[in-house]
Amino acid sequence: MNEEVISSKIQEIAYECKVEEAMTKDVITVAPDDTMVDVWIKLRDKRISGLPVVSNDNLEGIISVEDFIKCIIKGKKDEKVKDNMTTHIEFIYNDEPLIHAIKKFEKYKFGRFPVKDRDSKKLVGMITKGDVIKCLLKRFEKDYYEEETQKNKMRNIFHDIKSDKTTVILKYDVKGKEFKKAGEKSSFLKNALLRLGIATEITRRVVIASMETEMNIIIFTDGGEITVWVEEDKIKVNAVDAGPGIPDIEKAMLPGYSTASDWVREMGFGAGMGLPNIKNCADEMHIDSVVGEGTNLEFTVSLKK
């Protein structure tokens, strides 16, 4: 397996896996009224660099080894945690795609993030870069074994059907603002393509682009439809929605650019990865958008390569 295939496979896994699959659920915490000495004992004994501050299962703040060092320098190691903790907390929801956690690690350069349950808003775990790597490697090994096992069993449907032109059409309705189901229809598409005998490398490219397309519909619109045409020489995907439209497509194609609202960002979405990533995965991509009317996105992945 070459480096390019490995990279795309890991990217696919990062979209499919949820944060809760990678996070550590047994979280070591401190209370707001604990002293900084209590913090140091837990940091030292557990060999970690930071702790969530929790009261009645609610995440109140984050305290780190740097905070403890500052207290030592000031000669105030007996101060309360609540007087030294960071209250502006960057966190991740447990049902977010793992790719969002990876992007947050890149953006903030933190060593760990607390993980909240989306419904209860309670702390349910912690995630580190090491947790992400372990999850990716474990899933990579499992998927690689399954793909190799199935490789000789799969037959491309186009080899078995005799016709002048054969096309399989798949349609998926995507509902807007259903964040918990983000990626669900793309997972259905992945299974369908593999059942049709499409090569895993091709399927992977289509699914990554489809994941981004599906997330964009969920984030920015009230819903839309994704239609997939599977032909002998290519796979064409068309996504249509009646959303707000894209005012500046050229800007939207820039990595990191996003028009997601603050509340959507708080939900863990809108990281500005969508259109550039779709373009990277596709052989061809076309997008038409009218502000106030909606967007029509089409991309094609060739089966000839």
Contacts in CASP RR format, 6 or more apart in sequence:
PFRMAT RR
TARGET T0000
AUTHOR 0000-0000-0000
METHOD contacts of the structure
MODEL  1
MNEEVISSKIQEIAYECKVEEAMTKDVITVAPDDTMVDVWIKLRDKRISG
LPVVSNDNLEGIISVEDFIKCIIKGKKDEKVKDNMTTHIEFIYNDEPLIH
AIKKFEKYKFGRFPVKDRDSKKLVGMITKGDVIKCLLKRFEKDYYEEETQ
KNKMRNIFHDIKSDKTTVILKYDVKGKEFKKAGEKSSFLKNALLRLGIAT
EITRRVVIASMETEMNIIIFTDGGEITVWVEEDKIKVNAVDAGPGIPDIE
KAMLPGYSTASDWVREMGFGAGMGLPNIKNCADEMHIDSVVGEGTNLEFT
VSLKK
1 9 0 8 1.000
1 144 0 8 1.000
5 201 0 8 1.000
8 201 0 8 1.000
8 204 0 8 1.000
8 205 0 8 1.000
8 208 0 8 1.000
9 140 0 8 1.000
9 143 0 8 1.000
9 144 0 8 1.000
9 204 0 8 1.000
10 136 0 8 1.000
10 140 0 8 1.000
11 99 0 8 1.000
11 208 0 8 1.000
12 204 0 8 1.000
12 207 0 8 1.000
12 208 0 8 1.000
13 98 0 8 1.000
13 136 0 8 1.000
13 139 0 8 1.000
13 140 0 8 1.000
13 143 0 8 1.000
14 97 0 8 1.000
14 98 0 8 1.000
14 99 0 8 1.000
14 102 0 8 1.000
14 136 0 8 1.000
15 97 0 8 1.000
15 98 0 8 1.000
15 99 0 8 1.000
15 183 0 8 1.000
15 186 0 8 1.000
15 207 0 8 1.000
15 208 0 8 1.000
15 211 0 8 1.000
16 97 0 8 1.000
16 139 0 8 1.000
16 183 0 8 1.000
16 187 0 8 1.000
16 211 0 8 1.000
17 97 0 8 1.000
17 98 0 8 1.000
17 135 0 8 1.000
17 136 0 8 1.000
17 139 0 8 1.000
18 94 0 8 1.000
18 95 0 8 1.000
18 96 0 8 1.000
18 97 0 8 1.000
18 98 0 8 1.000
19 92 0 8 1.000
19 93 0 8 1.000
19 94 0 8 1.000
19 95 0 8 1.000
19 96 0 8 1.000
19 97 0 8 1.000
19 98 0 8 1.000
19 100 0 8 1.000
19 101 0 8 1.000
19 115 0 8 1.000
19 127 0 8 1.000
20 94 0 8 1.000
20 95 0 8 1.000
20 115 0 8 1.000
20 124 0 8 1.000
21 98 0 8 1.000
21 135 0 8 1.000
21 139 0 8 1.000
22 98 0 8 1.000
22 101 0 8 1.000
22 127 0 8 1.000
22 131 0 8 1.000
22 132 0 8 1.000
22 134 0 8 1.000
22 135 0 8 1.000
23 94 0 8 1.000
23 115 0 8 1.000
23 124 0 8 1.000
23 125 0 8 1.000
23 126 0 8 1.000
23 127 0 8 1.000
23 131 0 8 1.000
24 125 0 8 1.000
24 126 0 8 1.000
24 127 0 8 1.000
24 128 0 8 1.000
24 131 0 8 1.000
25 124 0 8 1.000
25 125 0 8 1.000
27 52 0 8 1.000
27 114 0 8 1.000
27 123 0 8 1.000
27 124 0 8 1.000
27 125 0 8 1.000
27 126 0 8 1.000
28 42 0 8 1.000
28 46 0 8 1.000
28 48 0 8 1.000
28 51 0 8 1.000
29 51 0 8 1.000
29 52 0 8 1.000
29 53 0 8 1.000
29 54 0 8 1.000
29 123 0 8 1.000
30 38 0 8 1.000
30 39 0 8 1.000
30 42 0 8 1.000
30 51 0 8 1.000
30 52 0 8 1.000
30 53 0 8 1.000
30 54 0 8 1.000
30 63 0 8 1.000
30 81 0 8 1.000
31 53 0 8 1.000
31 54 0 8 1.000
31 55 0 8 1.000
31 81 0 8 1.000
32 53 0 8 1.000
32 55 0 8 1.000
32 60 0 8 1.000
32 80 0 8 1.000
32 81 0 8 1.000
32 82 0 8 1.000
32 85 0 8 1.000
33 80 0 8 1.000
33 81 0 8 1.000
33 82 0 8 1.000
34 80 0 8 1.000
34 81 0 8 1.000
35 77 0 8 1.000
35 78 0 8 1.000
35 79 0 8 1.000
35 80 0 8 1.000
35 81 0 8 1.000
36 63 0 8 1.000
36 67 0 8 1.000
36 68 0 8 1.000
36 71 0 8 1.000
36 76 0 8 1.000
36 77 0 8 1.000
36 78 0 8 1.000
36 79 0 8 1.000
36 80 0 8 1.000
36 81 0 8 1.000
36 84 0 8 1.000
37 77 0 8 1.000
37 78 0 8 1.000
38 81 0 8 1.000
39 51 0 8 1.000
39 63 0 8 1.000
39 67 0 8 1.000
39 68 0 8 1.000
39 81 0 8 1.000
40 68 0 8 1.000
40 77 0 8 1.000
42 48 0 8 1.000
42 51 0 8 1.000
43 49 0 8 1.000
43 50 0 8 1.000
43 51 0 8 1.000
43 65 0 8 1.000
43 68 0 8 1.000
48 112 0 8 1.000
49 64 0 8 1.000
49 65 0 8 1.000
49 111 0 8 1.000
49 112 0 8 1.000
50 62 0 8 1.000
50 63 0 8 1.000
50 64 0 8 1.000
50 65 0 8 1.000
50 112 0 8 1.000
51 62 0 8 1.000
51 63 0 8 1.000
51 64 0 8 1.000
52 59 0 8 1.000
52 61 0 8 1.000
52 62 0 8 1.000
52 114 0 8 1.000
52 123 0 8 1.000
52 126 0 8 1.000
53 59 0 8 1.000
53 60 0 8 1.000
53 61 0 8 1.000
53 62 0 8 1.000
53 63 0 8 1.000
53 81 0 8 1.000
53 82 0 8 1.000
53 85 0 8 1.000
54 60 0 8 1.000
54 123 0 8 1.000
57 122 0 8 1.000
57 123 0 8 1.000
58 121 0 8 1.000
58 122 0 8 1.000
58 123 0 8 1.000
59 89 0 8 1.000
59 91 0 8 1.000
59 114 0 8 1.000
59 116 0 8 1.000
59 122 0 8 1.000
59 123 0 8 1.000
60 82 0 8 1.000
60 85 0 8 1.000
60 87 0 8 1.000
61 85 0 8 1.000
61 86 0 8 1.000
61 87 0 8 1.000
61 89 0 8 1.000
62 85 0 8 1.000
62 86 0 8 1.000
62 89 0 8 1.000
62 114 0 8 1.000
63 81 0 8 1.000
63 84 0 8 1.000
63 85 0 8 1.000
63 86 0 8 1.000
64 86 0 8 1.000
67 84 0 8 1.000
67 85 0 8 1.000
67 86 0 8 1.000
68 77 0 8 1.000
68 84 0 8 1.000
70 84 0 8 1.000
71 77 0 8 1.000
71 79 0 8 1.000
71 84 0 8 1.000
89 114 0 8 1.000
90 104 0 8 1.000
90 108 0 8 1.000
90 110 0 8 1.000
90 113 0 8 1.000
91 113 0 8 1.000
91 114 0 8 1.000
91 115 0 8 1.000
91 116 0 8 1.000
92 100 0 8 1.000
92 101 0 8 1.000
92 104 0 8 1.000
92 113 0 8 1.000
92 114 0 8 1.000
92 115 0 8 1.000
92 116 0 8 1.000
92 127 0 8 1.000
92 268 0 8 1.000
93 115 0 8 1.000
93 116 0 8 1.000
93 117 0 8 1.000
93 118 0 8 1.000
93 267 0 8 1.000
93 268 0 8 1.000
94 115 0 8 1.000
94 116 0 8 1.000
94 117 0 8 1.000
94 118 0 8 1.000
94 124 0 8 1.000
94 125 0 8 1.000
95 118 0 8 1.000
95 179 0 8 1.000
95 180 0 8 1.000
96 268 0 8 1.000
96 269 0 8 1.000
97 182 0 8 1.000
97 183 0 8 1.000
97 211 0 8 1.000
98 132 0 8 1.000
98 135 0 8 1.000
98 136 0 8 1.000
99 273 0 8 1.000
100 268 0 8 1.000
100 269 0 8 1.000
100 271 0 8 1.000
101 113 0 8 1.000
101 127 0 8 1.000
101 132 0 8 1.000
102 132 0 8 1.000
103 271 0 8 1.000
103 273 0 8 1.000
104 110 0 8 1.000
104 113 0 8 1.000
105 111 0 8 1.000
105 113 0 8 1.000
105 129 0 8 1.000
105 132 0 8 1.000
111 128 0 8 1.000
111 129 0 8 1.000
112 126 0 8 1.000
112 127 0 8 1.000
112 128 0 8 1.000
113 126 0 8 1.000
113 127 0 8 1.000
114 123 0 8 1.000
114 125 0 8 1.000
114 126 0 8 1.000
115 123 0 8 1.000
115 124 0 8 1.000
115 125 0 8 1.000
115 126 0 8 1.000
115 127 0 8 1.000
116 122 0 8 1.000
116 123 0 8 1.000
116 124 0 8 1.000
117 124 0 8 1.000
118 179 0 8 1.000
118 180 0 8 1.000
118 267 0 8 1.000
147 200 0 8 1.000
150 194 0 8 1.000
151 200 0 8 1.000
154 194 0 8 1.000
154 197 0 8 1.000
155 197 0 8 1.000
156 196 0 8 1.000
156 197 0 8 1.000
156 198 0 8 1.000
157 166 0 8 1.000
157 168 0 8 1.000
157 196 0 8 1.000
157 197 0 8 1.000
158 166 0 8 1.000
158 232 0 8 1.000
165 231 0 8 1.000
165 232 0 8 1.000
166 231 0 8 1.000
166 232 0 8 1.000
167 229 0 8 1.000
167 230 0 8 1.000
167 231 0 8 1.000
168 196 0 8 1.000
168 229 0 8 1.000
168 230 0 8 1.000
169 227 0 8 1.000
169 228 0 8 1.000
169 229 0 8 1.000
169 230 0 8 1.000
170 189 0 8 1.000
170 192 0 8 1.000
170 227 0 8 1.000
170 228 0 8 1.000
170 230 0 8 1.000
171 225 0 8 1.000
171 226 0 8 1.000
171 227 0 8 1.000
171 228 0 8 1.000
172 185 0 8 1.000
172 188 0 8 1.000
172 189 0 8 1.000
172 214 0 8 1.000
172 225 0 8 1.000
172 226 0 8 1.000
172 227 0 8 1.000
172 228 0 8 1.000
173 185 0 8 1.000
173 223 0 8 1.000
173 224 0 8 1.000
173 225 0 8 1.000
174 185 0 8 1.000
174 214 0 8 1.000
174 217 0 8 1.000
174 218 0 8 1.000
174 223 0 8 1.000
174 224 0 8 1.000
174 225 0 8 1.000
174 226 0 8 1.000
175 181 0 8 1.000
175 218 0 8 1.000
175 222 0 8 1.000
175 223 0 8 1.000
175 224 0 8 1.000
176 217 0 8 1.000
176 218 0 8 1.000
176 219 0 8 1.000
176 221 0 8 1.000
176 222 0 8 1.000
176 223 0 8 1.000
176 224 0 8 1.000
177 218 0 8 1.000
177 222 0 8 1.000
178 218 0 8 1.000
179 218 0 8 1.000
179 267 0 8 1.000
179 268 0 8 1.000
179 269 0 8 1.000
181 218 0 8 1.000
182 214 0 8 1.000
182 215 0 8 1.000
182 218 0 8 1.000
182 269 0 8 1.000
183 211 0 8 1.000
183 214 0 8 1.000
183 215 0 8 1.000
184 214 0 8 1.000
185 210 0 8 1.000
185 214 0 8 1.000
185 226 0 8 1.000
186 207 0 8 1.000
186 210 0 8 1.000
186 211 0 8 1.000
186 213 0 8 1.000
186 214 0 8 1.000
187 207 0 8 1.000
189 206 0 8 1.000
189 207 0 8 1.000
189 210 0 8 1.000
189 226 0 8 1.000
189 228 0 8 1.000
190 203 0 8 1.000
190 207 0 8 1.000
193 202 0 8 1.000
193 203 0 8 1.000
193 206 0 8 1.000
193 207 0 8 1.000
193 230 0 8 1.000
193 235 0 8 1.000
194 200 0 8 1.000
194 203 0 8 1.000
196 230 0 8 1.000
198 206 0 8 1.000
198 230 0 8 1.000
198 235 0 8 1.000
198 303 0 8 1.000
199 303 0 8 1.000
202 235 0 8 1.000
202 301 0 8 1.000
202 303 0 8 1.000
205 281 0 8 1.000
205 282 0 8 1.000
205 301 0 8 1.000
206 228 0 8 1.000
206 235 0 8 1.000
206 237 0 8 1.000
206 281 0 8 1.000
206 301 0 8 1.000
208 277 0 8 1.000
208 281 0 8 1.000
209 237 0 8 1.000
209 277 0 8 1.000
209 278 0 8 1.000
209 281 0 8 1.000
209 282 0 8 1.000
209 299 0 8 1.000
209 301 0 8 1.000
210 226 0 8 1.000
210 228 0 8 1.000
210 237 0 8 1.000
212 273 0 8 1.000
212 274 0 8 1.000
212 275 0 8 1.000
212 277 0 8 1.000
212 278 0 8 1.000
213 226 0 8 1.000
213 237 0 8 1.000
213 239 0 8 1.000
213 274 0 8 1.000
213 278 0 8 1.000
213 297 0 8 1.000
213 299 0 8 1.000
214 226 0 8 1.000
214 239 0 8 1.000
215 269 0 8 1.000
215 270 0 8 1.000
215 274 0 8 1.000
216 239 0 8 1.000
216 274 0 8 1.000
216 275 0 8 1.000
217 223 0 8 1.000
217 224 0 8 1.000
217 226 0 8 1.000
217 239 0 8 1.000
217 241 0 8 1.000
218 269 0 8 1.000
219 260 0 8 1.000
219 264 0 8 1.000
219 269 0 8 1.000
219 270 0 8 1.000
220 241 0 8 1.000
220 243 0 8 1.000
220 244 0 8 1.000
220 245 0 8 1.000
220 259 0 8 1.000
220 260 0 8 1.000
221 241 0 8 1.000
221 242 0 8 1.000
221 243 0 8 1.000
221 244 0 8 1.000
221 294 0 8 1.000
221 295 0 8 1.000
222 241 0 8 1.000
222 242 0 8 1.000
222 243 0 8 1.000
223 241 0 8 1.000
223 242 0 8 1.000
223 243 0 8 1.000
224 239 0 8 1.000
224 240 0 8 1.000
224 241 0 8 1.000
224 242 0 8 1.000
225 239 0 8 1.000
225 240 0 8 1.000
225 241 0 8 1.000
226 237 0 8 1.000
226 238 0 8 1.000
226 239 0 8 1.000
227 237 0 8 1.000
227 238 0 8 1.000
227 239 0 8 1.000
227 240 0 8 1.000
228 235 0 8 1.000
228 236 0 8 1.000
228 237 0 8 1.000
228 238 0 8 1.000
229 235 0 8 1.000
229 236 0 8 1.000
229 237 0 8 1.000
229 238 0 8 1.000
231 303 0 8 1.000
232 303 0 8 1.000
233 302 0 8 1.000
233 303 0 8 1.000
233 304 0 8 1.000
234 283 0 8 1.000
234 300 0 8 1.000
234 301 0 8 1.000
234 302 0 8 1.000
234 303 0 8 1.000
234 304 0 8 1.000
235 300 0 8 1.000
235 301 0 8 1.000
235 303 0 8 1.000
236 298 0 8 1.000
236 299 0 8 1.000
236 300 0 8 1.000
237 298 0 8 1.000
237 299 0 8 1.000
237 300 0 8 1.000
237 301 0 8 1.000
238 296 0 8 1.000
238 297 0 8 1.000
238 298 0 8 1.000
239 295 0 8 1.000
239 296 0 8 1.000
239 297 0 8 1.000
239 298 0 8 1.000
240 295 0 8 1.000
240 296 0 8 1.000
240 297 0 8 1.000
241 294 0 8 1.000
241 295 0 8 1.000
242 293 0 8 1.000
242 294 0 8 1.000
243 292 0 8 1.000
243 293 0 8 1.000
243 294 0 8 1.000
243 295 0 8 1.000
244 291 0 8 1.000
244 292 0 8 1.000
244 294 0 8 1.000
245 289 0 8 1.000
245 290 0 8 1.000
245 291 0 8 1.000
245 292 0 8 1.000
245 293 0 8 1.000
245 294 0 8 1.000
245 295 0 8 1.000
246 252 0 8 1.000
246 259 0 8 1.000
246 287 0 8 1.000
246 289 0 8 1.000
246 291 0 8 1.000
246 295 0 8 1.000
247 259 0 8 1.000
247 291 0 8 1.000
249 287 0 8 1.000
249 289 0 8 1.000
251 257 0 8 1.000
252 259 0 8 1.000
252 275 0 8 1.000
253 275 0 8 1.000
253 276 0 8 1.000
253 279 0 8 1.000
254 276 0 8 1.000
255 272 0 8 1.000
255 273 0 8 1.000
255 276 0 8 1.000
256 271 0 8 1.000
256 272 0 8 1.000
256 273 0 8 1.000
256 276 0 8 1.000
257 272 0 8 1.000
258 265 0 8 1.000
258 270 0 8 1.000
258 271 0 8 1.000
258 272 0 8 1.000
260 269 0 8 1.000
260 270 0 8 1.000
260 272 0 8 1.000
264 270 0 8 1.000
275 287 0 8 1.000
278 285 0 8 1.000
278 297 0 8 1.000
278 299 0 8 1.000
279 285 0 8 1.000
279 299 0 8 1.000
281 299 0 8 1.000
281 301 0 8 1.000
282 299 0 8 1.000
282 300 0 8 1.000
282 301 0 8 1.000
283 300 0 8 1.000
283 301 0 8 1.000
283 302 0 8 1.000
283 305 0 8 1.000
284 299 0 8 1.000
284 300 0 8 1.000
285 297 0 8 1.000
285 298 0 8 1.000
285 299 0 8 1.000
285 300 0 8 1.000
286 297 0 8 1.000
286 298 0 8 1.000
286 299 0 8 1.000
287 295 0 8 1.000
287 296 0 8 1.000
287 297 0 8 1.000
287 298 0 8 1.000
288 295 0 8 1.000
288 296 0 8 1.000
289 295 0 8 1.000
289 296 0 8 1.000
END
